[in-house]
Amino acid sequence: MESDAEEAAAAVDPGAGRLKGSPELTVDADMREVAKRAAWSVSSFKDGNGVAALRDDNLDAYWQSDGAEPHLVNIRFQKKVQLQLVALYVDFKLDESYTPSKISIRAGDGFHNLKEIKTVELAKPVGWVHISLSGADPRETFIHTFMLQIAVLSNHLNGRDTHVRQIKIYGPRPSPVPHQPFHFISREFITYSTIR
């Protein structure tokens, strides 16, 4: 059995490239949680363990699926947003075979054109699992999308249904141009905000 120090230090299992989880949710100061304004839905749930459990900030509550894999969490935004990081709280010690082992992140304008952007494998995770949405190119630090879908493709110990305790989605924090009377964030507005 691993010590707490080893567990906290090993957020990623370097030998297998599988994510393990971190007990604390830590994100950069230049990111903000953006999913409060989104419409959330799930593919299935057991009574009392619905989509609200994913957003209630209570690590003792969880969403439990009730159907065939893949188990889906759909997050739809009213306007196109920039997304940088998905953080999930899962706990193998409590949930065992209900714990996800393989997760796919998909993005698009809607259900009709979702594309897989990331697939991760989890190794008996306990805590927050951080999934970066940045691309292979260092200039691709975030994605622009109307919809994000988190698909649980398989569970540990060949479990059928899944438990996910929390999901947080982060995007870049807008940084306004200094010394401007109005804090525009789009390049077009900033370009025409002053007179030369």
Order of alpha helices (4+ residues) and beta strands (2+ residues): alpha-beta-beta-beta-beta-beta-beta-beta-alpha-beta-beta-beta-beta-beta-beta-alpha
